Amino acid sequence: MDDFEANALPHIESVGRFALSLARNEADADDLVQETFLRAFRGWRTFTPGTNCRRWLFTICRNTFLRSRARGPKHVESEDGDLDAMPAAIAHMQAVSEGIVDVFDHIDVRPAIEAAVQALAEPHHSVLILVDLEDLSYEEAAAVLEIPVGTVRSRLYRARRHVQEELLNHARDIGIGTQTRPATPHPQQPGSLDGILDA
């Protein structure tokens, strides 16, 4: 199947990142990637040429993961997105008043972002990975996760606000507060979810 190798295999790194975001450890993620590509290979005849192969693989990966966790505990999500987001929104307003927010343009926050994203629980973790790190559109993420686009938007809002809250806590922990500014600007690092504080 030359077309499988040409179309599917180039996405193995992206699928690996998504698998790790689901499994949360490398051994299980490796198994999940192998199972994903095995299922994709077996079902290659169902793939429609010219469509988004990466999104198709993400869907297989997620479904494979969900089947493996079918007997595990289930999360319960509130339908009130505004209520769920309120604590983080309040934290953001407090940070503005403390003069914290703008200093993130001058310090390296990548480690803090990576830790916050890793700690983010489902169902918000997968949405953040797909949209902000894998650059899928809301519609594509909705198709992968099999949820409405509106749910993608609300989950992504809450996920970004959670990461934002963790960054603000990080700023306080390292002593950044009112009238505090670093002496030397630090360039923003690639992959740091640029603009998350303005999300």
Buried (B, 14 or more C-beta within 10 A) or exposed (E): EEEBEEBBBEBBEBBBBBBBBBBEEEEBBBBBBEBBBEBBEEEBEEBEEEEBBBBBBBBBBBBBBEEBEEEEEEEEBEEEBEEBBEEBBEBBEEBEEBBBBEBBBBBEBBEBBBBBBEEBEBBBBBBBBBBBBBEBBBEBBBBBBEBEBEBBBBBBBBBBBBBBBBBBEBBBEEEBEEEEEEEEEEEBEEEBBBEBBEB
